[in-house]
Amino acid sequence: MDLLLVIIVLIYVLVMLGVGVYAWKRTKNSEDFFIASHGTNSYIMALSYGATFISTAAIIGFGGVAGNFGMGILWLVFLNIAVGIFLAFAIFGKRTRLMGKRLKALTFPDFLSRRFDSKFIKIFSGLLIFCTMPIYAASVLIGAVRFIETTLHIDYTIALIGLSIIIGAYVIYGGIKGVLYTDALQGTIMFVSMLFVLFTIYSLFGGVTSAHQTLTNMAPLIPASVQAQGATGWTSAPVLGSPWWWNLVTSIIMGVGIGAIAQPQLAVRFMTVKSDRELNRAVLIGGIFIFVMTFTAYIVGALSNVYFYQNFGQIAIQAAGGNVDRIIPLFIENAMPKWFTYVFLLTLLSAAMSTISTQFHVQGTSISNDVYTPIKKANNHSTLVVARIGVLLAIVIAVALAFILPAGVVAQGTNIFFGLCASTFLPVYICSLFWKRTTKEGAIAGIVSGTVLSLFCLVFVHAKEATGLGICKFITGSNVLISTMPWPYVDPMVIALPISFICLVVVSLLTKNPDEKRIEHLFADKKENE
């Protein structure tokens, strides 16, 4: 291994740990650990939000998916900015910040449970997050470790365990402040690096027009088996209603684009800022960051087909041996200067560490504040202890899954978690902020129906997960319960989300109105210093 690389990585790790120590010294109580005592400024919040949003799942996973599906995935960039940034910050963020402060909420499940005065919502949501987020966390870990393995030729096991230990160290002790501060630094590294990649790939192929035209001309190279599923080219839309179209539109674009706004680890960021002014300032920073990160990853993934064909006579997925998670690492290793491979390694480490640290933090706070505290009526000190134990347990589970999950799982694991969060939390989150008539019973109905339907579809209806799990085949003898088109290819969120909304609204209208005085207090005109 190159001595220069060892020095660069060592310096990077020491800086991250140093930031973690700084955050640890500034973490005095549970409010500091959970929401940074509402003291975060716009730059740190925006970069932390963006760096958490953009993980190795986006760069390695969805970049690789773009190598397979082509530039149709760029619609996800639009949804990421329109929904994940503008709508999230300008509309949801302000109400979440104000209402969260009035409710004295520390976590996303805590916010929902206090809004509807329901211990069930708190415990159920906390358990759901703790039990399902490890799939997403493991996917992000795999994305980073695969690049480390490919670039540095380090054993997968050693890289996986080493990276997990480093992240765990500053999350366990620094809490949300450790996550926020390191995220801001990591986000800056990611932004500069991805800008370089974007300019470089277009220069490789003679500019924007030349690169896109070359990719368009390669459409006949798409394998016959893929064309049979509806693919028409890397720069053209799939056949409407085909399996390829349903996967691209419902699972990849809608699942992640809409699901982003209901992510517990992102929603809690709104409760860490000082004021609405900080959220307003964060919109521009966050929007530019998300655009550069996602647009670059997807463009590079799609155009990597040109590089691999011109240099190796294969399209990207063939060069990667059928594993979409290897497309971006292979392109960076072969097409970019050696020195940049080192820089990109830091980019991926930053992307992975920023997202995973938040995931571990959310899992730790979910199991402590949202499950342990309401059951045991714990005090401040014991809640912090359990939170740190919860983080450690989350790390162990994610590492175990990273050994078990199959190849090419990075984007799929992200899709599953984002879709589940959208179906479970988005209806109740929207109604908690904007509909006074929502009742506790309605909120519970929405959360439970969204969860049950999502899991049912994953196990029995959606072909990709149902076939992999094998439960449906074991029970019924068929891979899926409904084989009629298009249902095996329709993302579970498309089915579960509207039904969850309907259940919430209907049950709310059929049950007793919530306490009017309390609701008026929560929805009262905002005060900037609140």
ZADRENLO-419853 format. One record per residue: residue in one letter; y, x, z of N, C-alpha, C in turn. Coordinates in steps of 0.1 Angstrom, whole numbers, plus 5000, padded with zeros to 4 digits. Example, Ala and Ser with C-alpha at 12.3 -4.5 7.8 and 13.67 -1.06 7.14 Angstrom:
// ZADRENLO-419853
A494351325078495551235078496751325078;S497851285071498951375071500051295079;
This chain:
// ZADRENLO-419853
M498850095000500050005000501250095000;D502350054992503550134991504250145005;L504650265008505350295021506650215022;L507350205010508650135010508449985014;L507349925008507049785011506749765026;V506049865032505649855046506949855054;I507849945051509149955058509949825057;I510049775044510849645042510249535050;V508949515049508349405057508449415072;L508349545076508449565091509849535095;I510849575088512249545091512449395092;Y511949325082512149185081511449115093;V510249155096509549095108510349125121;L510849245122511549275135512849195136;V513549175124514749095124514448945128;M513348895123512948755126512648745141;L511948845146511548845161512848865169;G513748945164515048965172515848835172;V515848765161516548635161515848535171;G514548545171513748465180514048495195;V514248615198514648655212516048605215;Y516948615206518248565208518248415211;A517448345203517348195205516648165218;W515648245222514948225235515948235247;K516848335246517848355257518848235257;R519048165246519948055246519247925247;T517947925250517247805253516947785267;K517747695274517647685288516947565293;N516847455285516247335289515547265278;S515047145280514247075270515247025259;E516446995262517346945251517647065242;D517847185247517947305239516747325230;F515547305236514347335229514047235218;F514447105220514146995211515246975200;I516446975204517546935195518747025196;A518647145202519747245202520947195209;S520847095217521947035225523046985216;H522746935204523746885195524846985191;G524547115190525547205188525447285175;T524747235165524547315153525647295143;N526147405137527147385126526647355113;S527447325103527047275090526247375082;Y526647505082525947605074524547625079;I524347645092523047665098522147535096;M522747425098522047295096521547275082;A522447295072522147275058521147375053;L521247505057520247605052518947585059;S518947545072517747515079517047395073;Y517747295070517247175064516547205050;G517347285042516947325029515747415029;A515747515038514647615039513447545044;T513547445053512447365058511847285047;F512747225039512347135028511647215017;I512147335014511547415003510647525009;S509447495008508447595014507647655002;T506647735006505747784996505047674988;A505047554994504447434987505347404975;A506647424976507547394965507447504955;I507547634959507547744950506247774944;I505247794953503847824948503147704943;G503147604951502347474948502947404937;F504147354938504747274927505247354915;G505547484918505747574906504547584898;G503347594905502147604897501847474891;V502147364897501947224891502747214878;A503947274879504847264867504247344855;G503447454859502747524849501647444842;N501247344849500147254843500747134837;F501747064844502346944839503546954830;G504247074831505347094823506647044830;M507647034821509047014826509346864830;G508346774829508546644834508746644849;I508246744856508446754870509846774874;L510746804865512146824868512846694873;W512246584871512746464877512646464892;L511746544897511646564911512846634917;V513446724909514746794913515846694915;F515946594906516946484908516746404921;L515446364923515146294935515346374948;N515046504947515246594959516646594963;I517546594953519046604956519546474959;A519246374951519846234953519346174966;V518046184968517446114980517446214992;G516846334990516646425000517846495006;I518946494998520246555003521346455004;F521746394993522946304994522646185002;L521646104999521345985007520946015021;A520246125023519746165036520946205045;F521846285040522946335048524046235049;A524546185038525746095038525445955044;I524245905042523945765047523045775059;F521945825058520945825069521445925081;G521846035077522146145087523246105097;K524246035092525346005101524945895112;R524245795107523745695116522645745125;T521845835120520745895129521445975140;R522446055136523046145146523746055157;L524445955153525245875163524245795171;M523345725165522345645172521445725181;G521045845176520145935183520845985196;K522146005195522846055207523045945217;R523345815212523445705221522145675228;L521045695221519745665227519145785235;K519845905234519446025241518046065236;A517746055223516446085217516346235215;L515146285217514846425215513946455203;T513246355198512346375187512446255178;F511846255166511846145157511046025163;P509846045168509145935174509945885187;D510545975194511345935205512545845201;F513145875189514245795184513745655181;L512645645174512145515170511645435182;S511045495192510545425204511745375212;R512745455214513945415222514745305214;R514745315201515445215193514845075195;F513445075196512744945197512144925211;D512445015220511945005234510444985234;S509745075228508345065226507645195229;K506845205240506045325243504945345233;F504445225227503345235217503845315205;I505045285200505545345188505645495191;K506145535203506245675206504945755206;I503945695212502645765213501945765200;F501945645193501245635180501845735170;S503145735169503845825160503645965163;G503746005176503446135180502046185177;L501046105179499746135176499546145161;L500146055153500046065139500546195133;I501746225138502346355133501446475137;F501046475149500246595154498946605146;C498346495143497046495136497046515121;T498146475115498246475100499046595095;M500046645102500946745097500146885095;P499046905103498347035100497847055086;I497646945078497246955064498447015056;Y499646965059500847015052501047165057;A500947185070501247325075500247425069;A498947385068497947475063498247495048;S498647395041499047415026500147515024;V501147505033502247605032501747745035;L500947755046500347885050499547945038;I498747865032497847915021498747965010;G499847895006500747934996501248074998;A501748105010502248235014501148345014;V500048315020498948405022498348445008;R498248344999497748384986498548484978;F499948474980500748564974500648704980;I500548704994500348835001499048894996;E498048814995496748864991496748924977;T497448854968497448894954498349024952;T499549024959500449124957500149254965;L499749234977499549354986498049394987;H497249304982495749334983495349344997;I495849255006495449255020494449145021;D493449165029492449065031493048925036;Y492548815030493148685032493148655047;T492048685054491948655069493048725077;I493248855074494148935081495648885079;A495948855066497248805063497548675069;L496548585069496648455075496948465090;I496148535097496348545112497548615115;G497948725108499148805111500348715110;L500448645098501648565096501748455106;S500648395110500648285120501148335134;I500748455137501148515150502648535151;I503248585140504648615139505448485141;I505048385133505848255133505648195147;G504448195152504248135165505048195176;A505348325175506048395186507448345188;Y508248325177509548285179509748135180;V508748055176508747905178508447875192;I507347935198506947905211508047935221;Y508748045219509748085229511148035226;G511548035213512847995209513147855207;G512047775205512247625202513047605190;I513747495189514447455177515547555174;K516147625184517147725181516547845173;G515347885178514647985171514447945156;V514047825154513747775141515047765133;L516147715138517347695131517947835126;Y518047925136518648055133517848135122;T516548135124515748215114515748145101;D515748005101515847935088517047965080;A518247975087519448005080519348145073;L518848245080518648375074517648375063;Q516548305065515548295055516048225043;G516748115045517348035034518248125025;T519048205031519948295023519148395014;I518048445020517248535012516548465000;M516048345003515448264993516348224981;F517648194985518548144975518948264965;V519248374970519548494962518448534953;S517248534959516048574951515748484940;M515748354942515448254932516448254921;L517748284924518748294913518348404904;F517948514909517548634901516348594892;V515348524897514148484890514548394878;L515448304881515948204870516548284858;F517548374861518148444851517148534843;T516248594851515348684845514348624835;I513848504839512848444830513448394817;Y514748344817515348304805515648434796;S516048544803516348664795515048714789;L513948694795512648744789512348674776;F512748554774512448474762513648444753;G514748524754515848514745516848404748;G516848354760517848254764517148114766;V518048014770517547884773516947814761;T517647804750517147734738515847794733;S515847924731514647994726513447974735;A513647984748512547974757511947834757;H512747734757512347594756511647554743;Q512247604732511647574719510247644717;T510147764723508847834722507747754730;L508147704742507247624750506847494743;T507847434736507647304729506647334717;N506747444711505847474699504447504704;M504247524717502847554722502047434725;A502547314723501947184727500447174722;P500147224709498747214705497747304713;L498247394721497447474730496847404742;I497447284745496947214756495447174754;P494547204764493147184763492847034759;A491847014751491446884747491146784759;S490546844769490246754781491446704788;V492546784787493846744793494546644784;Q494446674771495046574762494446444763;A493146434766492446314767492946234779;Q493546304789494046234801495546184799;G496146224787497446174784498546274782;A498246404784499246514783499546534768;T500846544765501346564751502046694749;G502346764760503046894758503846924771;W504247054772504947094784506447054785;T506947004773508346964773508446814769;S507346744768507446604765506646524775;A507046394776506446304786504946274783;P504146254793502746214790502746074785;V501546034779501345894774501545794786;L502445704784502745604794501445534799;G501245524812500145454817498845534818;S498845654813497645744812497445804826;P496245854829495945924842496946034845;W497346114834498246224836499646174840;W500046054834501345994837501345944851;W500345874855500245824869500345934879;N499546044877499646154886500946214887;L501646234876502946304875503946214882;V504046084878505146004882504945954897;T503745904900503645844914503345944925;S502446044922502046134932503046254934;I503346314922504246434923505746394924;I506246314915507646284915508046184926;M507446064926507845964936507346004950;G506146054951505546074964506346174973;V506746284966507546384973509046344973;G509546294962510946264961511446154971;I510646054972510945944982510545984996;G509346044997508846075010509646175018;A510546245011511346355019512246285029;I512746175027513746115036513146065049;A511846055049511146005061510346115068;Q510646235065509946355071510546375086;P509646365096510046375110510846515112;Q510346615106510846755108512246765102;L512546685092513846685086514846585093;A514346475096515246375103515746425116;V515046505123515446545136516646645135;R516746705123517946795120519246725122;F519246595118520546525119521046505134;M520046515143520446495157520846625164;T520846735156521246865162522646905159;V523346835150524746875146525746815156;K526946885155528046845164528746715161;S528946695147529746575143529446535129;D529946425125529846375111530446475101;R531546545106532146645097531146755093;E530346795102529346895099528346845088;L527946715089527046665079527746655065;N529046615065529746615052529846745046;R530046845054530146985048528747035044;A527746985050526347035047525846975034;V526446865029525946805017526046895005;L527246965003527447054992526547174993;I526447235005525647355007524147315005;G523747205011522347165009521947134995;G522947064988522647024974522547144965;I523347234966523347354957522047434960;F521747444973520447524977519247454971;I519147324973517947254968517847264953;F518947244946518947254932518447384927;V518947494932518547624927517047654930;M516647614942515247644946514247564938;T514447434937513447354930513547374915;F514747374909514847384895514247524890;T514547624898513947754894512447754894;A511947704905510447704907509747634896;Y510247514892509647434882509847494868;I511047544865511247604852510347734850;V510247814861509447934860507947894858;G507547794865506147744864505847704850;A506747624844506447574830506547684820;L507547774821507747874811506747994813;S506047994824505048104826503948084815;N503747964810502847944799503148034787;V504448044784504948134773504548274776;Y504848324788504548464791503148494790;F502248414796500848444797500248434782;Y500748344774500148334761500548444752;Q501848484753502348604745501748734749;N501348744762500848874767499348884769;F498748764772497348764775496548664766;G497248584758496548494749495948374756;Q496448344768496048224775497248144780;I497048014782498047944789497947964804;A498947924812499047964826497847924834;I497347804833496247754841494947834838;Q494847874825493647964822493748104828;A494948154827495148294832494948294848;A495248174854495048164869493648124873;G492748124863491348084866491147944871;G492047854866491947714870492647674883;N493147774890493847754903495347754902;V495947634902497447624901498247704911;D497647734923498347804933498447954930;R497748004919497848144916498748164904;I499348064898500148074886501448154889;I502148114899503448184902503148324907;P502248344917501948484921501648574910;L500748534900500348614889501548644880;F502448544878503548564869504548674875;I504848654888505748744895505148894895;E503848904897503149034898503149104884;N503049024873502949084860504249094853;A505148994854506248994846507549054852;M507549064865508849114872508649254876;P509849324877509849464882509149484895;K508549594898507749614910508649594922;W509849644922510749634933511049484937;F511049404926511349264929510149194935;T508949244932507749184938507849194953;Y508449304958508649314972509649214977;V510749204969511849104973511248964973;F510448934963509848794962508948774974;L508248874978507348864989508148815002;L509348875003510148835014510648685012;T510848655000511248514997510248415001;L508948444997507848355001507648355016;L507748475022507648485036508648395043;S509848405037510948315043510748175041;A510248135029509947995026508847945035;A507848025036506647985045507047975059;M507748075064508048085078509047975082;S510047945073511047845077510447705078;T509447675069508847545069507847535080;I506947635081505847635091506447635105;S507447715107508047715121508447575125;T509047505116509547365119508347275121;Q507247295113506047205114505447235128;F505347355132504747395145505547335156;H506847345155507747295165507647145166;V507647075155507546925155506146885161;Q505146955158503846925164503746945179;G504447055183504447085197505246975205;T506446945199507246845206506646705206;S505846675195505246545194504146525205;I503346635207502246625217502846625231;S503946685233504546695247505446585250;N506546565242507546465246507046325242;D506246315231505946185226504546125230;V503646215234502346175239502146205254;Y502346325258502046365272503046305281;T504346315278505446275288505346125291;P505246035281505145885285503845855292;I502745935291501545905298501545955312;K502046085313502046145326503346145334;K504446085327505746085333506146225338;A506046325328506246465332507746495334;N507946605341509346645343509746745332;N510946795333511546885322510647015320;H510347075331509547205331508147185325;S507447085329506147065324506147015310;T507146945305507246905291507447025283;L508247125287508447245279507147325278;V506347335289505147405290504147345280;V504047215280503047145271503547155257;A504847155254505347175241504947305235;R505047415243504647545239503147555237;I502347485245500947485244500547405231;G501347295228501147215216501447305204;V502447385204502747475193501547565190;L501047625201499847715200498647645194;L498447525199497247445193497547415179;A498747375175499047345161498747465152;I499047585157498847705149497347725147;V496547705157495147725157494547625146;I494947505147494447405137494747435123;A496047475121496547505107495747625102;V495547725110494747845106493347805102;A492747725110491347675108491247605094;L492247515092492247435079492447535067;A493247635069493547725058492247805054;F491247805062489947865058489047755051;I489347635054488447525050488847455037;L490147435035490647365024490347425011;P490147355000489747404987490847474980;A490547544969491547604960492447494954;G493747534951494647444945495147334953;V495147354966495447244976496847234980;V497647344977499047354982499847224979;A500047194966500847074962500146944967;Q498846944966498146814970498346784985;G498246894993498446875008499846825011;T500846875004502146835006502346685001;N501746644990501846514985501246414995;I500146445001499446365010500346335022;F500946445028501746425040503046345037;F503746385026504946315023504746175020;G503646135013503345995010503045915022;L502245985032501945915044503145885052;C504045985053505245965061506145855055;A506245855042507045745035506445605038;S505145595037504545465039504645415054;T504545515063504445485077505845475083;F506745565080508045575087509245525080;L509245535066510445495059510945355061;P510045245061510545115063511145095077;V510445145087510945135101512245215103;Y512345335097513445415098514645355092;I514545295080515645225073516145105081;C515145025086515544905093516144935107;S515645045113516245085126517645115125;L518145175113519445215111520345105106;F519745015098520644925090520344775091;W519344735099519044595100518944555115;K519944495120519944455135518844365139;R518344285129517344185132515944235134;T515744365131514344425133513944415147;T512744365150512144355163511144465166;K510844475179509744575183508444545176;E508144415176506844375169506844405154;G507944385148508044405134507944555131;A508644635139508544785137507044835139;I506344785149504944815151504144775139;A504344655134503644605122503844695110;G505044735108505344825097504644955098;I504745015109504145155112502645145110;V502045055117500545045117500045005103;S500644915096500144875083500344985073;G501445055074501645165064500645275066;T500345305079499345415082497945375077;V497545255081496145205078495945195063;L496945145055496845125041496845265034;S497645355039497645495033496345565034;L495845555047494545625049493445555042;F493445425041492445355033492445395019;C493545405013493745434999493245584996;L493645675006493245815004491645825005;V491045745013489645755015488845685005;F489345565000488545474992489045444978;V490345474975490945434962491445544954;H492245634959492845744951491845844948;A491545864935490345944931490346084936;K491446154936491446294939491046314953;E491546244963491146264977489846194980;A489646074975488345994978487146074973;T487246134961486146214956485946334964;G486946404968486846524976486246494990;L486646394996486146355009484746305009;G484346234999483046184997482646075006;I483546015014483145905024482845785016;C483745755006483445634998482145634991;K481745754985480445764978479345744988;F479545805000478445795010478245645014;I479345565015479145425020478845335008;T479445354997479345254986478545304974;G478345434973477545494962478445524950;S479745494951480745524940481845614946;N482445694937483545784942484745704947;V485045594940486145514945485745364945;L486445294953486145154955486545064943;I487645104937488145034925488345134914;S487545114904487545214892488345164881;T488845044881489644994870491045064869;M491445104857492645164855493845074859;P494945124865495245264868494945304883;W494245214890494245224905493645364910;P492745424904492245554909493345664908;Y494345644900495345744898496745704904;V496845584910498145544916498145604930;D499245664933499445734946499445624957;P498745654968498645554979500045494984;M501045584983502345544987502845424979;V502545414966503045304958502445174963;I501345174969500645054974501145024988;A501045134997501245115011502745095015;L503645155008505045145012505645005011;P505544934999506044794999505344705008;I504044715010503344625020503844655034;S504044785037504644815051505944745053;F506844755043508144685043507944535045;I507144475038506844335039506444295053;C505444365058504944335071506044345082;L506844455081507944475090508844355090;V509344315078510344205077509744075081;V508544045077507943915080507743895095;V507143995101506843995116508143985124;S509244055119510544055126511143915126;L511043855114511543715113510843615121;L509543645123508743545131508743575146;T509343675150509443715165510843705170;K510943705183512143685190513243785187;N514443745186515543835183515643945194;P516044065190516244175200517444145208;D517544215220518744195229520044215221;E520844115221522044125212523044225218;K523244235231524144325237523744475234;R522544505236522044635233522144675219;I521844585210521944615196523444635191;E524344555197525744575193526244715198;H525744755209526144895214525645005205;L524444985200523845085191524545085177;F524944975173525544965160527044955160;A527644985172529144985173529745085164;D531045065160531745165151531645305158;K531345395149531145535154532445595159;K532245685169533345775174532945915171;E533945985165533646125160533146215171;N533646195183533346285194532046245201;E531446135197530146085203529046175199;
